[in-house]
Amino acid sequence: LSFDDFISHVFEILSGIDQGCPLSVVLYKIYNLVLLECTHTMPNTDAVAFIDDVAAIAIGRTLTDTT
């Protein structure tokens, strides 16, 4: 991630479920529903979703304004 003068370090993801696992569909819906709903209650935010992709958008002049 990078914002203004901030660049995060690279990290390895060590947990998750296997691709194609039947449980992934249920977990995906639960996880992303919360993301999509929270953008309706926060100012200057929006979310765009298509199939299995979701983008959360926060608008502000600085990183602090978007958190």
DRENPA-3360 file (N, C-alpha, C; in nm, 2 decimals, always signed):
BEGIN
1 = LSFDDFIS = +0.08/-0.12/+0.00/+0.00/+0.00/+0.00/+0.09/+0.12/+0.00 ~ +0.04/+0.23/-0.07/+0.11/+0.35/-0.06/+0.01/+0.47/-0.06 ~ +0.04/+0.56/+0.03/-0.04/+0.68/+0.04/+0.05/+0.80/+0.07 ~ +0.04/+0.91/+0.00/+0.12/+1.02/+0.02/+0.27/+0.98/+0.03 ~ +0.34/+1.00/+0.14/+0.48/+0.96/+0.16/+0.49/+0.82/+0.23 ~ +0.38/+0.75/+0.25/+0.39/+0.62/+0.32/+0.39/+0.51/+0.23 ~ +0.48/+0.41/+0.25/+0.48/+0.29/+0.17/+0.49/+0.17/+0.27 ~ +0.39/+0.08/+0.27/+0.40/-0.03/+0.37/+0.50/-0.13/+0.33;
9 = HVFEILSG = +0.54/-0.21/+0.42/+0.64/-0.32/+0.40/+0.56/-0.44/+0.33 ~ +0.64/-0.53/+0.27/+0.58/-0.65/+0.20/+0.56/-0.75/+0.31 ~ +0.45/-0.82/+0.31/+0.43/-0.93/+0.41/+0.36/-1.05/+0.35 ~ +0.39/-1.16/+0.40/+0.33/-1.29/+0.35/+0.20/-1.32/+0.43 ~ +0.10/-1.37/+0.35/-0.02/-1.41/+0.41/-0.01/-1.55/+0.44 ~ -0.03/-1.59/+0.57/-0.01/-1.73/+0.61/-0.13/-1.80/+0.65 ~ -0.25/-1.74/+0.63/-0.37/-1.81/+0.66/-0.48/-1.79/+0.55 ~ -0.58/-1.87/+0.56/-0.69/-1.86/+0.46/-0.75/-2.00/+0.43;
17 = IDQGCPLS = -0.83/-2.00/+0.33/-0.89/-2.13/+0.29/-0.85/-2.16/+0.14 ~ -0.86/-2.29/+0.11/-0.81/-2.33/-0.03/-0.91/-2.27/-0.14 ~ -0.85/-2.24/-0.25/-0.93/-2.20/-0.36/-1.02/-2.31/-0.41 ~ -1.15/-2.28/-0.43/-1.25/-2.38/-0.47/-1.32/-2.44/-0.35 ~ -1.29/-2.41/-0.23/-1.35/-2.46/-0.11/-1.50/-2.42/-0.11 ~ -1.59/-2.51/-0.10/-1.74/-2.47/-0.09/-1.77/-2.37/+0.01 ~ -1.70/-2.37/+0.12/-1.72/-2.27/+0.23/-1.68/-2.13/+0.19 ~ -1.60/-2.11/+0.09/-1.55/-1.98/+0.05/-1.67/-1.89/+0.00;
25 = VVLYKIYN = -1.77/-1.95/-0.07/-1.88/-1.87/-0.12/-1.95/-1.81/+0.00 ~ -1.98/-1.88/+0.10/-2.05/-1.83/+0.22/-1.97/-1.73/+0.29 ~ -1.85/-1.76/+0.32/-1.76/-1.66/+0.39/-1.74/-1.53/+0.31 ~ -1.73/-1.54/+0.18/-1.72/-1.43/+0.09/-1.84/-1.33/+0.10 ~ -1.96/-1.39/+0.10/-2.08/-1.31/+0.11/-2.09/-1.24/+0.25 ~ -2.06/-1.31/+0.35/-2.06/-1.25/+0.49/-1.96/-1.14/+0.50 ~ -1.84/-1.16/+0.46/-1.73/-1.07/+0.47/-1.76/-0.94/+0.39 ~ -1.80/-0.96/+0.26/-1.82/-0.84/+0.18/-1.95/-0.76/+0.20;
33 = LVLLECTH = -2.05/-0.83/+0.26/-2.17/-0.76/+0.29/-2.14/-0.65/+0.39 ~ -2.06/-0.68/+0.49/-2.02/-0.58/+0.59/-1.95/-0.46/+0.53 ~ -1.85/-0.49/+0.44/-1.78/-0.39/+0.37/-1.87/-0.30/+0.29 ~ -1.96/-0.36/+0.21/-2.05/-0.28/+0.13/-2.15/-0.19/+0.21 ~ -2.20/-0.25/+0.32/-2.29/-0.17/+0.41/-2.22/-0.06/+0.48 ~ -2.10/-0.08/+0.53/-2.03/+0.03/+0.61/-2.00/+0.15/+0.52 ~ -1.99/+0.14/+0.40/-1.96/+0.26/+0.31/-2.09/+0.35/+0.30 ~ -2.20/+0.29/+0.33/-2.33/+0.37/+0.33/-2.34/+0.46/+0.45;
41 = TMPNTDAV = -2.27/+0.43/+0.56/-2.29/+0.50/+0.68/-2.17/+0.60/+0.71 ~ -2.06/+0.59/+0.63/-1.95/+0.67/+0.65/-1.94/+0.78/+0.54 ~ -1.91/+0.90/+0.58/-1.91/+1.01/+0.48/-1.79/+0.99/+0.38 ~ -1.80/+1.04/+0.26/-1.70/+1.04/+0.16/-1.65/+0.90/+0.13 ~ -1.73/+0.80/+0.14/-1.69/+0.66/+0.10/-1.79/+0.60/+0.01 ~ -1.74/+0.50/-0.06/-1.83/+0.42/-0.15/-1.76/+0.29/-0.18 ~ -1.84/+0.19/-0.23/-1.78/+0.06/-0.26/-1.84/+0.02/-0.40 ~ -1.76/-0.05/-0.47/-1.80/-0.10/-0.60/-1.77/-0.25/-0.60;
49 = AFIDDVAA = -1.87/-0.33/-0.64/-1.86/-0.47/-0.64/-1.90/-0.53/-0.77 ~ -1.83/-0.64/-0.82/-1.86/-0.71/-0.94/-1.81/-0.85/-0.92 ~ -1.90/-0.95/-0.93/-1.87/-1.09/-0.91/-1.79/-1.11/-0.78 ~ -1.66/-1.14/-0.79/-1.58/-1.16/-0.67/-1.48/-1.05/-0.64 ~ -1.50/-0.93/-0.70/-1.41/-0.82/-0.67/-1.49/-0.71/-0.60 ~ -1.42/-0.65/-0.50/-1.48/-0.54/-0.43/-1.38/-0.43/-0.42 ~ -1.41/-0.31/-0.44/-1.32/-0.19/-0.42/-1.39/-0.10/-0.32 ~ -1.32/-0.07/-0.21/-1.37/+0.03/-0.12/-1.30/+0.16/-0.15;
57 = IAIGRTLT = -1.37/+0.27/-0.16/-1.32/+0.40/-0.20/-1.34/+0.50/-0.09 ~ -1.24/+0.57/-0.04/-1.25/+0.67/+0.06/-1.18/+0.80/+0.00 ~ -1.25/+0.91/+0.01/-1.20/+1.03/-0.06/-1.16/+1.13/+0.05 ~ -1.04/+1.19/+0.04/-0.99/+1.29/+0.13/-0.87/+1.35/+0.08 ~ -0.83/+1.46/+0.14/-0.71/+1.53/+0.10/-0.58/+1.46/+0.15 ~ -0.59/+1.40/+0.27/-0.48/+1.33/+0.32/-0.52/+1.19/+0.37 ~ -0.42/+1.11/+0.41/-0.45/+0.97/+0.45/-0.54/+0.98/+0.58 ~ -0.51/+1.08/+0.67/-0.59/+1.09/+0.79/-0.73/+1.12/+0.76;
65 = DTT = -0.76/+1.19/+0.65/-0.90/+1.23/+0.62/-0.98/+1.10/+0.57 ~ -0.91/+1.00/+0.53/-0.98/+0.88/+0.47/-0.99/+0.77/+0.57 ~ -0.94/+0.78/+0.69/-0.95/+0.67/+0.79/-1.04/+0.70/+0.90;
% end
